[in-house]
Amino acid sequence: MSEIQTIVSIIFIVAGILLMFAGSVGILRLPDFYARTHSVSKSDTIGIIFVIFGLIIYEGFTHSSLKLFLIIMFVVLSNPIGSHALGKAALKSGLKPLLHHDKNLKKDEEVQQ
């Protein structure tokens, strides 16, 4: 394994960890459920992609790398869908955003019915 390959993989892994840490801070600092969900879904999705991509680079292009790539594809498909479902369920249950406009929410409810 070359030294450049190791350095690039470490850069990707550290960048992914920092993105996931930023999402964790977002959970603590943001004001309402919707902002927290948005923060975590975006930063964790991109963070885990960076970490796994760093592992692919470190491993080299082998059979294990293909499995890691399939994990990336699963995360890319499932994490945003799950976050969207959580937000939609919260809105349907009556949880309003911290800064909301009743006109916009009523229009959304009319469109859904």
C-alpha positions as CSV (number, residue, x, y, z in Angstrom):
1,M,0.0,0.0,0.0
2,S,1.4,3.4,-1.0
3,E,1.8,6.2,1.4
4,I,-0.3,8.5,-0.7
5,Q,-3.2,6.0,-0.6
6,T,-3.0,5.9,3.2
7,I,-3.0,9.7,3.5
8,V,-5.9,10.2,1.2
9,S,-7.9,7.6,3.0
10,I,-7.2,9.3,6.4
11,I,-8.3,12.6,5.0
12,F,-11.6,11.2,3.8
13,I,-12.2,9.4,7.1
14,V,-11.4,12.4,9.2
15,A,-13.6,14.6,7.1
16,G,-16.4,12.2,7.5
17,I,-16.0,12.1,11.3
18,L,-16.0,15.9,11.4
19,L,-19.2,16.0,9.4
20,M,-20.9,13.5,11.7
21,F,-19.6,15.5,14.7
22,A,-21.2,18.7,13.2
23,G,-24.5,16.9,12.9
24,S,-24.2,15.8,16.5
25,V,-23.7,19.4,17.6
26,G,-26.7,20.3,15.4
27,I,-28.9,18.0,17.5
28,L,-27.9,19.9,20.6
29,R,-28.0,23.4,19.3
30,L,-30.8,23.7,16.8
31,P,-34.2,24.9,18.1
32,D,-36.8,22.4,16.9
33,F,-37.4,18.8,15.6
34,Y,-37.4,19.7,11.9
35,A,-34.1,21.6,12.0
36,R,-32.5,18.8,14.1
37,T,-33.7,16.2,11.7
38,H,-32.4,18.1,8.7
39,S,-29.0,18.7,10.3
40,V,-28.6,15.0,11.2
41,S,-29.8,13.6,8.0
42,K,-27.6,15.6,5.8
43,S,-24.4,15.5,7.8
44,D,-24.6,11.9,8.8
45,T,-25.4,10.8,5.2
46,I,-22.4,12.7,3.7
47,G,-20.2,11.8,6.7
48,I,-20.7,8.1,6.5
49,I,-20.2,8.2,2.7
50,F,-16.8,9.9,3.3
51,V,-15.8,7.4,6.0
52,I,-16.7,4.4,3.9
53,F,-15.1,5.9,0.8
54,G,-11.9,6.4,2.8
55,L,-12.1,2.7,3.8
56,I,-12.5,1.8,0.1
57,I,-9.4,3.8,-0.7
58,Y,-7.5,2.2,2.2
59,E,-8.6,-1.3,1.3
60,G,-7.8,-0.9,-2.4
61,F,-10.2,-2.1,-5.1
62,T,-11.1,-5.6,-4.0
63,H,-14.1,-7.7,-3.3
64,S,-14.5,-6.0,0.1
65,S,-14.5,-2.6,-1.6
66,L,-17.5,-3.7,-3.7
67,K,-19.3,-4.6,-0.5
68,L,-18.5,-1.2,1.0
69,F,-19.7,0.5,-2.1
70,L,-23.0,-1.4,-1.8
71,I,-23.3,-0.1,1.8
72,I,-22.8,3.5,0.5
73,M,-25.6,2.9,-2.0
74,F,-27.9,1.6,0.7
75,V,-27.1,4.6,3.0
76,V,-27.7,7.1,0.1
77,L,-31.1,5.6,-0.6
78,S,-32.4,4.9,2.9
79,N,-31.2,7.8,5.1
80,P,-32.9,10.7,3.3
81,I,-36.1,8.6,2.9
82,G,-36.2,7.8,6.6
83,S,-35.6,11.4,7.5
84,H,-38.4,12.6,5.2
85,A,-40.7,10.0,6.6
86,L,-40.0,11.2,10.2
87,G,-40.6,14.8,9.2
88,K,-43.8,14.0,7.4
89,A,-45.1,11.9,10.3
90,A,-44.3,14.7,12.8
91,L,-46.2,17.2,10.6
92,K,-49.2,14.9,10.3
93,S,-49.2,14.3,14.1
94,G,-49.5,18.1,14.6
95,L,-46.0,19.1,15.5
96,K,-45.5,22.5,14.1
97,P,-42.1,24.0,13.2
98,L,-40.8,26.7,15.6
99,L,-41.2,29.4,12.9
100,H,-44.2,28.5,10.9
101,H,-46.8,30.3,8.8
102,D,-50.3,28.9,9.2
103,K,-51.2,29.8,5.6
104,N,-48.4,27.5,4.2
105,L,-49.3,24.6,6.5
106,K,-53.0,24.9,5.5
107,K,-52.1,24.8,1.8
108,D,-50.0,21.7,2.4
109,E,-52.8,20.0,4.3
110,E,-55.3,20.8,1.5
111,V,-53.0,19.4,-1.1
112,Q,-52.5,16.1,0.8
113,Q,-56.3,15.5,1.1
